[in-house]
């Protein structure tokens, strides 16, 4: 999965943040993973998160997931994301202080209204191609 192919701007930053959290989580919970990588289960989750970010109806104006009125993750993946974030969130401050602080500040923003039609990253890419 090449994150830079699909995502740009705030969505890319959001993906890098979740990727950092998954790395922290996987390192602690899946010790038999390949070195400098994540296990297959966490890689599958990252792929899913990448797709969900690409298709987020808010596009570049995406709020943090816990403030978002549109829940685009499937229930079991949403639970996995919650588990990863609860574990890795507090542990982000030392290895990734800027990412952690930016994420905390983004969580303080109020929840937006309904998303505009065609604002997702995927729709933007399609418009640029045509």
C-alpha positions in Angstrom: 0.0 0.0 0.0 1.5 3.3 -1.0 -0.1 6.0 1.1 1.1 8.9 -1.1 -0.7 7.6 -4.2 -4.2 8.4 -2.9 -4.0 10.8 0.0 -2.8 14.4 0.2 -2.9 17.2 2.7 -4.8 16.7 5.9 -5.9 13.2 4.9 -2.2 12.1 4.4 -1.4 13.6 7.9 -4.3 11.7 9.4 -3.1 8.4 7.8 0.4 8.9 9.0 -1.0 9.5 12.5 -3.0 6.3 12.5 0.0 4.5 11.0 2.2 5.7 13.9 -0.4 4.5 16.4 -0.7 1.1 14.7 3.1 0.7 14.8 3.1 1.4 18.5 0.2 -1.0 19.1 1.6 -3.7 16.9 5.0 -3.6 18.5 3.5 -4.1 21.9 0.8 -6.7 21.0 2.2 -8.7 18.2 5.9 -9.5 19.0 6.2 -12.1 16.2 5.9 -9.5 13.5 8.6 -8.9 10.9 11.2 -6.3 12.0 10.5 -2.7 10.9 7.0 -3.6 9.8 3.6 -4.5 11.1 1.9 -7.9 11.3 -0.6 -9.0 8.6 -3.6 -8.2 10.8 -2.4 -4.6 11.4 -1.4 -4.2 7.7 -5.0 -5.2 6.8 -6.3 -2.6 9.2 -4.0 0.1 7.7 -5.2 -0.8 4.2 -8.8 -0.4 5.4 -8.0 2.9 7.1 -6.3 4.2 3.9 -9.4 3.3 1.9 -11.8 4.9 4.4 -9.8 8.1 4.5 -9.7 8.2 0.7 -13.5 7.9 0.6 -14.3 10.1 3.6 -17.3 12.3 2.5 -15.7 15.4 4.2 -12.5 15.2 2.1 -9.8 17.6 3.3 -12.2 19.1 5.9 -12.4 15.8 7.7 -12.9 16.0 11.4 -11.4 13.4 13.8 -13.3 10.2 13.7 -14.7 10.4 17.2 -16.2 13.8 16.4 -17.5 12.8 13.0 -21.3 12.4 12.6 -20.7 9.9 9.6 -19.4 6.6 10.8 -17.8 5.0 7.8 -15.9 2.1 9.5 -17.6 -1.3 9.8 -18.4 -2.1 13.5 -15.5 -4.6 14.0 -13.0 -2.3 12.3 -14.3 0.7 14.4 -13.8 -1.4 17.5 -10.2 -2.3 16.4 -9.5 1.4 15.7 -10.8 2.4 19.1 -8.6 -0.3 20.7 -5.5 0.9 18.9 -6.2 4.5 19.7 -6.9 3.9 23.4 -3.6 2.0 23.7 -1.4 4.0 21.4 -2.8 7.5 21.9 -1.1 8.2 25.3 2.1 6.6 24.1 2.3 8.9 21.0 3.7 11.9 23.0 7.3 10.7 23.2 8.0 9.2 19.8 5.7 11.6 17.8 5.0 14.7 19.9 4.0 17.0 17.0 1.6 14.4 15.6 0.1 13.8 19.0 -0.5 17.5 19.8 -1.9 18.2 16.3 -4.3 15.3 16.8 -5.4 16.5 20.2 -6.0 20.0 18.9 -8.0 18.7 16.0 -10.2 16.8 18.5 -11.2 20.1 20.1 -12.8 21.5 17.0 -16.6 21.3 16.9 -18.3 18.6 14.9 -19.2 19.7 11.4 -22.6 19.5 9.8 -23.4 17.1 7.0 -20.7 16.8 4.3 -21.1 18.5 0.9 -21.7 16.2 -2.0 -18.6 15.0 -3.9 -16.1 16.4 -1.4 -14.2 13.1 -0.8 -10.7 12.7 -1.9 -11.8 10.0 -4.4 -14.3 12.4 -6.0 -11.6 15.1 -6.3 -9.2 12.6 -8.0 -11.9 11.6 -10.5 -12.7 15.2 -11.3 -9.0 15.9 -12.0 -8.7 12.8 -14.3 -11.7 13.8 -16.4 
